[in-house]
Amino acid sequence: MPQTVRGVISRSKKQPVELVDIVIPDPGPGEVVVEVIACGVCHTDLTYREGGINDEFPFLLGHEAAGTVESVGEGVTHVEPGDFVILNWRAVCGECRSCKRGRPHLCFDTHNAKQKMTLTDGTELTPALGIGAFADKTLVHEGQCTKVDPEADPAVAGLLGCGVMAGIGAAINTGAVGRDDTVAVIGCGGVGDAAIAGAALVGAKKIIAVDLNERKLLQAREFGATHTVNAAEADVVKSIQDLTDGNGADVVIDAVGRPVTYEQAFYARDLAGTVVLVGVPTPDMTLEMPLIDFFSRGGSLKSSWYGDCLPERDFPTLISLYLQGRLPLEKFVSERIGLDQIEAAFKKMHGGEVLRSVAVLK
């Protein structure tokens, strides 16, 4: 039987979110109902509310979630009731040209549940990133569920579902940061700090954090930054060069995604170095730079989608490292809130007061 549960929706553009009753259908073929335990408040959810993704309102918000599988539909073999899972928004298809070429982390046809969750009047909801986890329960495709060690704190584990994985993966997967590399990270919010933590995890010898906010720079040191640059007071490119024997960093990660920060990242890298763009630009942004500089400096310019992660490969490993005390994922949780506090959490996030507010439901 369909279930009626609480859910946080965005009914119209730029309007406050609402906590309402929603209807979760029984899982169909390949689908899973997950009882949500915790879900992080990500900037992407705010972008949905602001109309920055599309106009398919009303949205069921929330996607950085961990929970327990409650029931499964026909043909589901990937998980079973009782499994502790992290939800992900890249359930790979295994059939597209990218998957068939051995690049499933770039899958072009990822899966979501086919059935729709609805309001009690039958209005169909659009789940954020195909998940919709600011709710007591949600309906997802089985491939969106990744089993991990149930000893992990759900409020911590769920953050791998988006922002933290994006940052760690930008450093390790996309940037291929290795032992003894020099790394600079521009932007020390949740994604930037996760990139710093990833670089520290693999043994980068020098990690330079760049931000306009001194408080954020101090916080970046807790994740492994060895040096900091306040972009409000110093020339970013020169400062990074000065800290790397005049050469520039081996890998520079732009976790902001603005023309000025990308240009800084480009010129702050060493010759033949790597730039990784993981901050998301807006569609109207443009960049004008001398084409000869792209040729003469060589190296790699990469964009990182979801940290180029493969959830089945990366989530269990990172949770294991967290449980061993080798990856400080718990430091990303700034506060634990209820579902009725999402709008307030958006304000704190927009004001840079928190790394992550996490809604705890159980």
Residue pairs with C-beta under 8 A, 6 or more apart in sequence:
1 26
2 23
2 24
2 25
2 26
3 23
3 24
3 33
3 137
4 21
4 22
4 23
4 24
4 120
5 21
5 22
5 24
5 135
5 136
5 137
6 19
6 20
6 21
6 22
6 135
6 136
6 339
7 19
7 20
7 21
7 22
7 60
7 117
7 125
7 132
7 134
7 135
7 136
8 17
8 18
8 19
8 20
8 60
8 61
8 62
8 134
8 135
8 339
8 342
9 17
9 18
9 20
9 22
9 58
9 59
9 60
9 61
9 119
9 125
10 17
10 18
10 48
10 49
10 57
10 58
10 59
10 61
11 18
11 57
11 58
12 57
12 58
13 49
13 50
13 51
13 55
13 57
14 49
14 50
14 51
15 49
16 343
17 49
17 61
17 342
17 343
17 346
19 339
19 340
19 342
20 119
20 120
21 119
21 120
22 60
22 117
22 118
22 119
22 120
22 125
22 135
23 117
23 118
23 119
23 120
24 33
24 117
24 135
24 137
24 138
24 139
25 115
25 116
25 117
25 139
26 33
26 71
26 73
27 33
27 71
27 72
27 73
27 76
27 113
27 115
27 139
28 73
28 74
28 113
28 114
28 115
29 73
29 74
29 75
29 76
30 73
30 74
30 75
30 76
30 111
30 114
30 141
30 142
31 72
31 73
31 76
31 113
31 114
31 115
31 139
31 140
31 141
31 142
32 69
32 71
32 72
32 73
32 76
32 79
32 139
32 140
32 141
32 142
32 144
32 145
33 69
33 70
33 71
33 72
33 137
33 138
33 139
34 65
34 67
34 68
34 69
34 70
34 85
34 87
34 133
34 137
34 138
34 139
34 140
34 145
35 67
35 68
35 69
35 70
35 136
35 137
35 362
36 62
36 65
36 66
36 67
36 133
36 135
36 136
36 137
36 138
36 361
36 362
37 65
37 66
37 67
37 68
37 154
37 155
37 158
37 360
37 361
37 362
38 65
38 66
38 67
38 154
38 155
38 157
38 158
38 336
38 358
38 359
38 360
38 361
38 362
39 62
39 63
39 64
39 65
39 66
39 133
39 134
39 158
39 358
39 359
39 361
40 64
40 65
40 155
40 158
40 159
40 161
40 162
40 163
40 356
40 357
40 358
40 359
41 62
41 64
41 337
41 342
41 345
41 346
41 349
41 356
41 357
41 358
41 359
42 63
42 64
42 162
42 163
42 356
43 163
43 349
44 53
44 63
44 128
44 129
44 162
45 61
45 62
45 63
45 128
45 134
45 342
45 346
46 346
46 349
46 350
47 53
48 59
48 61
48 128
49 59
49 61
49 346
52 282
54 126
56 126
57 126
58 119
58 123
58 125
58 126
59 125
59 126
59 127
59 128
59 132
60 117
60 125
60 126
60 127
60 128
60 132
60 134
60 135
60 138
61 128
61 132
61 134
61 342
62 128
62 131
62 132
62 133
62 134
62 135
62 138
62 359
63 87
63 89
63 127
63 128
63 129
63 130
63 131
63 132
63 133
63 161
63 162
64 133
64 158
64 159
64 160
64 161
64 162
64 163
64 356
65 86
65 87
65 131
65 133
65 138
65 158
65 161
66 84
66 85
66 86
66 87
66 148
66 152
66 154
66 155
66 157
66 158
66 161
67 84
67 85
67 87
67 133
67 138
67 154
67 158
68 82
68 83
68 84
68 85
69 79
69 80
69 81
69 82
69 83
69 85
69 145
70 81
70 137
71 81
72 79
72 80
72 81
72 142
73 142
76 142
77 142
78 142
78 143
78 145
79 85
79 142
79 145
79 147
83 145
83 147
84 147
84 148
84 149
84 150
84 152
84 154
85 145
85 146
85 147
85 148
86 145
86 146
86 148
86 157
86 158
86 160
86 161
86 311
86 315
86 319
87 131
87 133
87 138
87 140
87 144
87 145
87 146
87 158
87 161
88 144
88 145
88 146
88 161
88 311
88 315
89 110
89 129
89 130
89 131
89 144
89 161
89 162
89 306
90 105
90 107
90 110
90 306
90 309
90 311
91 110
91 111
91 112
91 140
91 141
91 142
91 143
91 144
92 99
92 104
92 105
92 107
92 110
92 111
92 143
92 310
93 99
93 107
93 108
93 109
93 110
93 111
94 104
95 109
96 107
96 108
96 109
97 108
98 104
98 106
98 107
98 108
99 107
104 310
105 173
105 305
105 306
105 308
105 309
105 310
106 305
106 308
110 130
110 143
111 141
111 143
111 144
112 127
112 130
112 140
112 141
112 144
113 127
113 130
113 139
113 140
113 141
113 144
115 139
116 124
116 125
117 124
117 125
117 127
117 132
117 135
117 138
117 139
118 124
118 125
119 125
125 132
126 132
127 138
129 162
130 140
130 141
130 144
131 138
131 140
131 144
131 161
132 138
132 139
134 339
134 342
134 359
135 339
136 361
146 311
146 312
146 315
146 316
147 316
148 157
148 315
148 316
148 319
149 316
149 319
149 320
149 323
151 323
152 319
152 322
152 323
153 330
154 360
154 362
155 333
155 336
155 358
155 360
156 322
156 329
156 330
156 332
156 333
157 319
157 322
157 329
158 358
159 165
159 190
159 329
159 332
159 333
159 356
159 358
160 314
160 315
160 318
160 319
160 329
162 306
163 190
163 191
163 194
163 356
164 190
164 191
164 194
164 329
164 332
165 194
165 306
165 307
165 309
165 314
165 315
165 318
166 191
166 194
166 278
166 304
166 306
166 307
166 309
167 190
167 191
167 192
167 193
167 194
167 195
167 196
167 197
167 198
167 255
167 278
167 307
168 194
168 195
168 197
168 198
168 201
168 307
168 318
169 198
169 304
169 306
169 307
169 308
169 309
169 314
170 191
170 194
170 195
170 198
170 253
170 255
170 276
170 278
170 304
170 307
170 308
171 177
171 183
171 185
171 195
171 196
171 198
171 199
171 202
171 251
171 253
171 276
172 198
172 199
172 201
172 202
172 307
173 304
173 307
173 308
173 309
173 314
174 276
174 278
174 302
174 303
174 304
174 307
174 308
175 183
175 195
175 251
175 253
175 274
175 276
175 302
175 304
176 251
176 274
177 183
177 198
177 199
177 202
177 204
177 250
177 251
178 202
178 203
178 204
179 202
179 203
179 204
179 205
180 203
180 204
180 205
181 199
181 204
181 205
181 250
181 251
182 204
182 205
182 206
182 207
182 208
182 243
182 244
182 249
182 250
182 251
182 270
183 196
183 199
183 204
183 206
183 207
183 208
183 249
183 250
183 251
183 252
183 253
184 207
184 208
184 209
184 210
184 240
184 249
184 251
184 252
184 253
184 265
184 268
184 269
185 192
185 195
185 196
185 199
185 207
185 208
185 209
185 210
185 220
185 225
185 252
185 253
185 255
186 192
186 210
186 211
186 231
186 236
186 252
186 253
186 254
186 255
186 256
186 261
186 264
186 265
187 210
187 211
187 254
187 255
187 256
187 261
187 279
188 196
188 209
188 210
188 211
188 213
188 216
188 217
188 219
188 220
188 225
188 255
189 216
189 255
189 352
189 355
190 332
190 355
190 356
191 255
191 278
191 279
192 209
192 211
192 220
192 253
192 255
192 256
193 219
193 220
193 223
193 332
193 355
194 223
194 332
195 253
195 255
195 278
196 207
196 209
196 220
196 223
196 224
196 225
197 223
197 224
197 327
197 328
197 329
199 207
199 224
199 251
200 207
200 223
200 224
201 224
201 321
201 326
201 327
206 226
206 227
206 243
206 244
206 249
207 224
207 225
207 226
207 227
208 225
208 226
208 227
208 228
208 229
208 239
208 240
208 243
208 244
208 249
209 217
209 220
209 221
209 225
209 227
209 228
209 229
210 228
210 229
210 231
210 236
210 239
210 240
210 264
211 217
211 220
211 228
211 230
211 231
212 230
212 231
212 232
213 352
214 230
216 352
217 225
217 228
217 229
217 230
218 228
219 355
220 228
221 228
222 328
222 331
223 328
223 331
227 243
229 236
229 239
229 240
229 243
231 264
236 264
236 268
237 248
237 264
237 267
237 268
240 248
240 249
240 252
240 268
241 247
241 248
241 268
244 270
247 270
247 271
248 267
248 268
248 269
248 270
248 271
248 273
249 268
249 269
249 270
249 273
250 269
250 270
250 273
250 274
251 269
251 273
251 274
251 275
251 276
252 264
252 265
252 266
252 268
252 269
252 273
252 274
252 275
252 276
253 265
253 275
253 276
253 278
254 261
254 262
254 264
254 265
254 275
254 276
254 277
254 278
254 279
255 278
255 279
256 279
257 277
257 278
257 279
257 280
257 281
258 279
258 281
258 285
259 281
259 285
259 286
259 287
261 279
262 275
262 277
262 287
263 287
263 289
265 275
265 277
266 275
266 289
266 293
266 297
266 301
267 293
269 275
269 297
269 299
270 299
271 297
271 298
271 299
272 297
272 298
272 299
273 297
273 299
273 300
274 299
274 300
274 301
274 302
275 299
275 300
275 301
275 302
276 302
276 303
276 304
277 301
277 302
277 303
277 304
278 303
278 304
278 307
294 301
307 314
309 315
318 327
318 329
321 327
322 328
322 329
322 330
331 355
332 355
332 356
333 355
333 356
333 358
334 353
334 354
334 355
334 356
334 357
335 345
335 348
335 354
335 357
335 358
336 357
336 358
336 359
336 360
337 344
337 345
337 357
337 358
337 359
337 360
338 359
338 360
339 359
339 361
341 357
341 359
342 359
345 354
345 357
345 359
348 354
348 357
349 357
